[in-house]
Amino acid sequence: MEQRVQYIYSKKFPEIKIRVIPGHFVTSHSHINYYVDLTMTKMRESEARAVARAIASKYSSNTIVDTIVCMDGCEVIGAYLAEELTRAGIVSMNAHKTIYVVSPEFNSTGQIIFRDNTRPMIEGKNVFLLLASTTTGMTLHRCLECIHYYEGHITGITSIFSMINSICKIPISSLFKASDIPDYKVYDHGKCPLCDNHVPIDAFVNGYGYSPIKS
């Protein structure tokens, strides 16, 4: 499958690229005809730092960030982002004047939770939400519900790749949009033309990676 990889470069930040693979893929919410592979973007030091720098440049110094909540394995980017935001003069209201970087946990029923030891990093804090990719927005909506439940206040949302521009009237900043992959399609389960045309499924995918289906 990796032999089909194509590279998409950011128009505004040409040093940043994402890898996309055409095919037939299944997420927890939909079927898609491209898998956006952000593995190296999230886990290679030079790429993660470049992404963090680009994200930080989109926010003004009057933004308040106490905590960065990382989804989809974005912790490396999150750590560099905290550094870049601090360097850019972003204010933290934390007593120690520095930014928390934290990831939630998924319990046995799939709910997004924070344990008691990390809950103080969300409760009453100004929270910046960082995701790898957003297609339908359903996972993002669950993230917002979770953060609101723990009484956090959203001050920014960034998804490296996003098919949507906003959620619950909150703008979503992204480095790559649907227009960067013009023929990217998202289909509801049960309404997938690829399935109707008997195109084999290549892999199950989520924000962490893919699991190929053996033929």
C-alpha positions in Angstrom: 0.0 0.0 0.0 2.9 2.4 0.8 3.9 2.2 -2.9 0.9 4.4 -3.7 2.0 7.2 -1.4 1.6 10.8 -2.8 3.1 13.9 -1.2 1.1 17.1 -0.6 3.0 20.2 0.3 1.6 23.1 2.2 1.2 26.2 0.1 2.0 28.6 2.9 4.6 26.4 4.6 6.4 24.5 1.8 8.7 22.7 4.3 5.7 20.8 5.6 4.2 17.9 3.7 1.7 15.2 4.3 1.5 11.7 2.8 -1.7 10.5 1.3 -2.6 7.1 0.0 -5.5 6.5 -2.5 -7.7 3.5 -1.9 -10.7 2.3 0.1 -10.4 2.9 3.8 -12.8 2.5 6.8 -12.9 4.8 9.8 -15.1 4.5 12.9 -17.6 6.9 11.3 -17.2 6.6 7.5 -15.5 5.3 4.4 -12.9 7.4 2.7 -11.0 7.2 -0.6 -7.7 8.6 0.7 -5.8 7.8 3.9 -3.9 10.8 5.2 -0.8 9.4 6.7 0.6 11.8 9.4 3.0 9.3 11.0 6.2 11.1 10.1 4.5 14.5 10.6 3.8 13.6 14.2 6.8 11.6 15.1 9.8 12.8 13.1 11.4 15.6 15.2 12.2 18.0 12.3 8.7 17.7 10.9 6.9 18.0 14.2 8.9 21.1 15.1 8.0 22.7 11.7 4.3 21.9 12.2 4.4 23.4 15.7 6.0 26.6 14.4 3.4 26.9 11.6 0.5 26.4 14.0 1.9 28.9 16.5 2.2 31.5 13.7 -1.6 31.5 13.3 -2.3 32.7 16.8 -1.9 36.2 18.2 -0.1 37.0 21.4 -3.4 37.9 23.1 -4.5 34.2 23.0 -4.4 32.6 26.4 -3.3 28.9 26.5 -2.9 27.0 29.8 -3.1 23.5 28.4 -2.6 21.8 25.1 -4.8 18.7 24.7 -3.2 16.3 22.2 -5.3 13.8 20.2 -4.3 11.2 17.7 -0.7 10.8 19.0 0.2 14.5 18.6 2.2 14.8 21.8 5.5 15.5 20.1 4.0 18.4 18.2 2.2 19.5 21.3 5.5 19.8 23.3 7.1 21.8 20.5 3.9 23.9 20.2 4.0 24.8 23.9 7.6 26.0 23.3 6.7 28.0 20.2 3.6 29.6 21.8 5.6 30.6 24.8 8.3 32.1 22.6 5.7 34.0 20.7 4.4 35.6 23.9 1.3 33.6 24.4 0.1 34.1 28.0 -0.5 31.2 30.4 -2.6 31.8 33.5 -1.0 28.8 35.3 0.7 29.7 38.6 4.0 28.4 37.2 3.5 30.4 33.9 4.1 27.5 31.6 1.8 25.3 29.5 0.6 21.8 30.3 0.7 19.2 27.5 -1.7 16.3 28.1 -3.6 13.5 26.3 -7.0 12.1 27.4 -7.8 8.5 27.9 -10.5 6.4 26.2 -12.3 4.1 28.7 -13.8 0.7 28.0 -17.0 2.2 26.5 -15.1 4.6 24.2 -15.7 7.7 26.4 -12.9 10.3 26.5 -11.9 10.9 30.1 -9.2 12.6 32.2 -8.0 10.9 35.4 -7.9 12.7 38.7 -4.2 13.4 38.4 -4.7 15.2 35.0 -8.1 16.7 35.6 -6.6 19.9 37.2 -4.9 20.5 33.9 -8.3 20.9 32.3 -10.6 22.2 35.0 -10.9 26.0 34.8 -8.1 26.1 32.2 -7.8 27.8 28.8 -7.5 24.7 26.5 -6.0 24.5 23.1 -7.1 21.3 21.2 -4.6 19.7 18.8 -5.7 16.9 16.4 -4.0 15.1 13.5 -7.0 14.9 11.1 -10.7 15.8 11.1 -13.1 14.4 8.6 -16.7 14.2 9.8 -16.1 16.1 13.1 -17.7 13.4 15.2 -14.5 12.7 17.3 -13.9 16.4 17.6 -17.4 16.9 18.9 -16.8 14.2 21.6 -13.5 16.0 22.5 -15.4 19.3 23.0 -18.0 17.5 25.2 -15.3 16.0 27.3 -13.4 19.3 27.8 -16.6 21.1 28.7 -17.6 18.4 31.1 -14.3 19.0 32.9 -15.0 22.7 32.8 -12.2 23.6 30.4 -12.5 26.6 28.1 -11.6 26.2 24.5 -9.3 28.9 23.2 -8.2 27.3 19.9 -8.6 24.2 17.8 -6.1 23.1 15.2 -6.2 20.0 13.1 -3.2 19.3 10.8 -5.7 18.1 8.1 -9.3 19.1 8.3 -12.3 18.6 6.1 -14.4 21.1 8.1 -13.8 24.7 9.0 -15.7 25.0 12.2 -17.6 23.1 14.9 -20.1 24.5 17.4 -19.3 28.0 16.0 -15.6 27.5 16.9 -13.2 28.0 14.0 -10.9 25.1 13.2 -7.4 26.1 12.0 -5.6 23.7 9.8 -2.5 23.4 7.7 -4.2 21.3 5.0 -7.8 21.5 3.8 -10.1 19.5 1.6 -9.0 21.7 -1.3 -5.4 20.3 -1.0 -6.8 16.8 -2.0 -9.5 17.8 -4.5 -10.9 14.4 -5.0 -11.0 13.4 -1.3 -14.4 11.9 -0.5 -16.1 10.9 2.7 -19.0 8.4 2.6 -21.4 7.3 5.2 -21.4 3.6 6.3 -23.9 1.9 4.1 -23.8 4.6 1.4 -20.3 4.0 0.0 -20.1 3.8 -3.8 -16.7 2.0 -3.5 -18.5 -0.8 -1.6 -21.4 -0.8 -4.1 -18.8 -1.3 -6.9 -17.1 -4.1 -4.9 -13.8 -2.2 -4.5 -11.9 -4.2 -1.7 -11.2 -2.4 1.5 -7.5 -1.7 2.0 -7.4 -1.0 5.7 -9.1 0.2 8.8 -7.8 3.6 9.8 -7.9 6.1 12.6 -5.7 9.0 13.9 -3.1 6.6 15.1 -2.5 4.6 11.9 -3.9 1.8 9.7 -4.4 -1.9 9.9 -4.4 -3.5 6.4 -6.9 -6.1 5.6 -5.2 -9.2 4.4 -6.4 -10.5 1.0 
